[in-house]
C-alpha cells in the first residue's frame, strides 16, 4: 500500500508541475502579446510625433 500511495503522490506532483508550467507558459505568451501591442502603440505615437515635427 505504501508504493501505491507514493505513486499517487508522484502523479499528483507531476500533474501540479505540468499545470504550473502550462499556466506560466500561457502567462508568458499573454505578456509577449501585450508587449507587442505596446510596441505597436509606441511606434504609432512616435511616428505621429515625427510627422508633426517635420
MODELLER restraints for C-alpha pairs under 7 A, 6 or more apart:
rsr = mdl.restraints
at = mdl.atoms
